[in-house]
């Protein structure tokens, strides 16, 4: 027995014809058993034909399902590739963003360092100015005190000279008298 559809169709047709022949002969000969056997053979041939048709439909449906499954698998592979590329792109973007953030942080830290250095230098310059001003004031005060001391010394000398002159005059007068 062959499994090809055409061989099955030929066998089914032959079984159907044989069944009809048996039924006809049984009817002519009034042999109910032969007629019943012919009917059974026809029913069997019809069942085989229906089974073959169902098998053919099932085979076509299986082929279609396999093709649909293959198409779905290919679509899934394409989608997976797209998703993978998108994920890779996201990872690259995250890395670029991290690099930008790191550069921004370094720039901000450098700016803060420069600002802190400038602030410290400004404070040092202001302190130096205050120190210079205080030194200038101290120098002026020292010069004023030195001048006061000179003036006082000059007054005391002048006073001492005047006292000495007065004493010399008094001695001269006392001597004269």
KELO-473590 format. One record per residue (C-alpha): z, x, y; chain; residue in one letter. Coordinates in Angstrom, 2 decimals. Last residue first. Layout:
// KELO-473590
+---------+---------+---------+------+------+
:      c3 :      c1 :      c2 : unit : code :
+---------+---------+---------+------+------+
:       Z :       X :       Y :    A :    A :
...
+---------+---------+---------+------+------+
END
This chain:
// KELO-473590
+---------+---------+---------+------+------+
:      c3 :      c1 :      c2 : unit : code :
+---------+---------+---------+------+------+
:   94.68 :   77.55 :  142.20 :    A :    X :
:   91.53 :   79.24 :  141.48 :    A :    X :
:   92.45 :   79.84 :  137.93 :    A :    X :
:   93.30 :   76.28 :  137.46 :    A :    X :
:   90.11 :   75.33 :  139.16 :    A :    X :
:   88.12 :   77.65 :  136.91 :    A :    X :
:   89.98 :   76.43 :  133.91 :    A :    X :
:   89.29 :   72.81 :  134.92 :    A :    X :
:   85.70 :   73.64 :  135.59 :    A :    X :
:   85.36 :   75.31 :  132.22 :    A :    X :
:   87.11 :   72.31 :  130.61 :    A :    X :
:   84.75 :   69.93 :  132.38 :    A :    X :
:   81.82 :   72.07 :  131.30 :    A :    X :
:   83.15 :   72.09 :  127.76 :    A :    X :
:   83.66 :   68.37 :  127.83 :    A :    X :
:   80.13 :   67.88 :  129.19 :    A :    X :
:   78.85 :   70.24 :  126.54 :    A :    X :
:   80.78 :   68.36 :  123.85 :    A :    X :
:   79.52 :   65.05 :  125.18 :    A :    X :
:   75.98 :   66.36 :  125.23 :    A :    X :
:   76.52 :   67.76 :  121.79 :    A :    X :
:   78.01 :   64.43 :  120.66 :    A :    X :
:   75.16 :   62.57 :  122.27 :    A :    X :
:   72.60 :   64.87 :  120.62 :    A :    X :
:   74.34 :   64.41 :  117.28 :    A :    X :
:   74.38 :   60.64 :  117.80 :    A :    X :
:   70.69 :   60.70 :  118.65 :    A :    X :
:   69.96 :   62.96 :  115.72 :    A :    X :
:   72.03 :   60.72 :  113.40 :    A :    X :
:   70.30 :   57.61 :  114.80 :    A :    X :
:   66.93 :   59.33 :  114.25 :    A :    X :
:   67.94 :   60.20 :  110.67 :    A :    X :
:   69.15 :   56.63 :  110.16 :    A :    X :
:   65.85 :   55.31 :  111.54 :    A :    X :
:   63.85 :   57.76 :  109.37 :    A :    X :
:   65.92 :   56.80 :  106.32 :    A :    X :
:   65.40 :   53.10 :  107.11 :    A :    X :
:   61.67 :   53.68 :  107.54 :    A :    X :
:   61.58 :   55.63 :  104.26 :    A :    X :
:   63.59 :   52.90 :  102.53 :    A :    X :
:   61.21 :   50.29 :  103.93 :    A :    X :
:   58.22 :   52.34 :  102.78 :    A :    X :
:   59.85 :   52.77 :   99.35 :    A :    X :
:   60.50 :   49.01 :   99.15 :    A :    X :
:   56.89 :   48.33 :  100.14 :    A :    X :
:   55.66 :   50.87 :   97.58 :    A :    X :
:   57.87 :   49.31 :   94.88 :    A :    X :
:   56.70 :   45.82 :   95.81 :    A :    X :
:   53.08 :   47.03 :   95.73 :    A :    X :
:   53.69 :   48.74 :   92.35 :    A :    X :
:   55.26 :   45.52 :   91.06 :    A :    X :
:   52.22 :   43.59 :   92.26 :    A :    X :
:   49.93 :   46.12 :   90.58 :    A :    X :
:   51.96 :   45.91 :   87.36 :    A :    X :
:   51.86 :   42.10 :   87.50 :    A :    X :
:   48.09 :   42.22 :   88.08 :    A :    X :
:   47.69 :   44.69 :   85.19 :    A :    X :
:   49.76 :   42.44 :   82.91 :    A :    X :
:   47.71 :   39.39 :   83.95 :    A :    X :
:   44.43 :   41.28 :   83.48 :    A :    X :
:   45.53 :   42.46 :   80.03 :    A :    X :
:   46.59 :   38.92 :   79.14 :    A :    X :
:   43.24 :   37.57 :   80.36 :    A :    X :
:   41.38 :   40.23 :   78.36 :    A :    X :
:   43.45 :   39.46 :   75.26 :    A :    X :
:   42.97 :   35.71 :   75.76 :    A :    X :
:   39.21 :   36.22 :   76.12 :    A :    X :
:   39.18 :   38.40 :   72.98 :    A :    X :
:   41.10 :   35.70 :   71.07 :    A :    X :
:   38.71 :   33.02 :   72.36 :    A :    X :
:   35.71 :   35.12 :   71.35 :    A :    X :
:   37.20 :   35.79 :   67.92 :    A :    X :
:   37.95 :   32.06 :   67.51 :    A :    X :
:   34.41 :   31.16 :   68.57 :    A :    X :
:   33.01 :   33.72 :   66.15 :    A :    X :
:   35.18 :   32.28 :   63.37 :    A :    X :
:   34.14 :   28.74 :   64.29 :    A :    X :
:   30.48 :   29.75 :   64.30 :    A :    X :
:   30.85 :   31.47 :   60.93 :    A :    X :
:   32.64 :   28.41 :   59.54 :    A :    X :
:   29.86 :   26.18 :   60.85 :    A :    X :
:   27.27 :   28.43 :   59.20 :    A :    X :
:   29.24 :   28.29 :   55.93 :    A :    X :
:   29.54 :   24.50 :   56.18 :    A :    X :
:   25.80 :   24.28 :   56.92 :    A :    X :
:   25.00 :   26.46 :   53.89 :    A :    X :
:   27.24 :   24.29 :   51.70 :    A :    X :
:   25.56 :   21.17 :   53.07 :    A :    X :
:   22.11 :   22.63 :   52.39 :    A :    X :
:   23.16 :   23.50 :   48.84 :    A :    X :
:   24.45 :   19.94 :   48.40 :    A :    X :
:   21.17 :   18.54 :   49.73 :    A :    X :
:   19.20 :   20.83 :   47.41 :    A :    X :
:   21.37 :   19.71 :   44.48 :    A :    X :
:   20.96 :   16.06 :   45.45 :    A :    X :
:   17.19 :   16.47 :   45.62 :    A :    X :
:   17.17 :   18.25 :   42.25 :    A :    X :
:   19.36 :   15.51 :   40.76 :    A :    X :
:   17.00 :   12.89 :   42.18 :    A :    X :
:   14.05 :   14.65 :   40.60 :    A :    X :
:   15.91 :   14.91 :   37.28 :    A :    X :
:   16.93 :   11.23 :   37.53 :    A :    X :
:   13.32 :   10.26 :   38.24 :    A :    X :
:   12.23 :   12.27 :   35.20 :    A :    X :
:   14.91 :   10.61 :   33.06 :    A :    X :
:   13.92 :    7.17 :   34.36 :    A :    X :
:   10.25 :    7.88 :   33.64 :    A :    X :
:   11.17 :    9.08 :   30.13 :    A :    X :
:   13.34 :    6.00 :   29.59 :    A :    X :
:   10.52 :    3.78 :   30.84 :    A :    X :
:    8.09 :    5.54 :   28.48 :    A :    X :
:   10.56 :    5.21 :   25.60 :    A :    X :
:   11.10 :    1.53 :   26.48 :    A :    X :
:    7.33 :    0.99 :   26.60 :    A :    X :
:    6.93 :    2.73 :   23.24 :    A :    X :
:    9.81 :    0.67 :   21.82 :    A :    X :
:    8.25 :   -2.51 :   23.26 :    A :    X :
:    4.91 :   -1.58 :   21.69 :    A :    X :
:    6.62 :   -0.89 :   18.35 :    A :    X :
:    8.64 :   -4.11 :   18.61 :    A :    X :
:    5.45 :   -6.05 :   19.35 :    A :    X :
:    3.73 :   -4.39 :   16.35 :    A :    X :
:    6.77 :   -5.08 :   14.13 :    A :    X :
:    6.82 :   -8.68 :   15.34 :    A :    X :
:    3.14 :   -8.97 :   14.50 :    A :    X :
:    3.72 :   -7.30 :   11.12 :    A :    X :
:    6.66 :   -9.63 :   10.46 :    A :    X :
:    4.51 :  -12.65 :   11.41 :    A :    X :
:    1.72 :  -11.42 :    9.10 :    A :    X :
:    4.26 :  -10.76 :    6.33 :    A :    X :
:    5.75 :  -14.23 :    6.82 :    A :    X :
:    2.24 :  -15.76 :    6.79 :    A :    X :
:    1.40 :  -13.83 :    3.59 :    A :    X :
:    4.68 :  -14.98 :    2.02 :    A :    X :
:    3.97 :  -18.56 :    3.05 :    A :    X :
:    0.47 :  -18.26 :    1.54 :    A :    X :
:    1.87 :  -16.83 :   -1.70 :    A :    X :
:    4.45 :  -19.63 :   -1.78 :    A :    X :
:    1.70 :  -22.24 :   -1.28 :    A :    X :
:   -0.35 :  -20.66 :   -4.08 :    A :    X :
:    2.71 :  -20.60 :   -6.36 :    A :    X :
:    3.30 :  -24.28 :   -5.55 :    A :    X :
:   -0.33 :  -25.10 :   -6.48 :    A :    X :
:    0.01 :  -23.09 :   -9.71 :    A :    X :
:    3.24 :  -24.94 :  -10.55 :    A :    X :
:    1.74 :  -28.30 :   -9.67 :    A :    X :
:   -1.13 :  -27.85 :  -12.11 :    A :    X :
:   -3.23 :  -30.94 :  -11.50 :    A :    X :
:   -6.30 :  -28.88 :  -12.36 :    A :    X :
:   -7.97 :  -29.57 :   -9.01 :    A :    X :
:   -4.64 :  -29.20 :   -7.11 :    A :    X :
:   -3.69 :  -26.00 :   -8.98 :    A :    X :
:   -7.18 :  -24.58 :   -8.33 :    A :    X :
:   -6.82 :  -25.37 :   -4.60 :    A :    X :
:   -3.27 :  -23.91 :   -4.40 :    A :    X :
:   -4.32 :  -20.79 :   -6.32 :    A :    X :
:   -7.34 :  -20.35 :   -4.03 :    A :    X :
:   -5.22 :  -20.86 :   -0.94 :    A :    X :
:   -2.71 :  -18.24 :   -2.19 :    A :    X :
:   -5.50 :  -15.77 :   -3.02 :    A :    X :
:   -6.98 :  -16.31 :    0.44 :    A :    X :
:   -3.57 :  -15.67 :    2.10 :    A :    X :
:   -2.91 :  -12.60 :   -0.05 :    A :    X :
:   -6.36 :  -11.21 :    0.82 :    A :    X :
:   -5.79 :  -11.91 :    4.53 :    A :    X :
:   -2.38 :  -10.20 :    4.42 :    A :    X :
:   -3.83 :   -7.21 :    2.57 :    A :    X :
:   -6.62 :   -6.89 :    5.13 :    A :    X :
:   -4.14 :   -7.23 :    8.04 :    A :    X :
:   -1.83 :   -4.61 :    6.48 :    A :    X :
:   -4.76 :   -2.23 :    6.10 :    A :    X :
:   -5.75 :   -2.84 :    9.76 :    A :    X :
:   -2.17 :   -2.27 :   10.96 :    A :    X :
:   -1.82 :    1.01 :    9.08 :    A :    X :
:    1.02 :    1.15 :    6.55 :    A :    X :
:   -1.07 :    1.45 :    3.36 :    A :    X :
:    0.00 :    0.00 :    0.00 :    A :    X :
+---------+---------+---------+------+------+
END
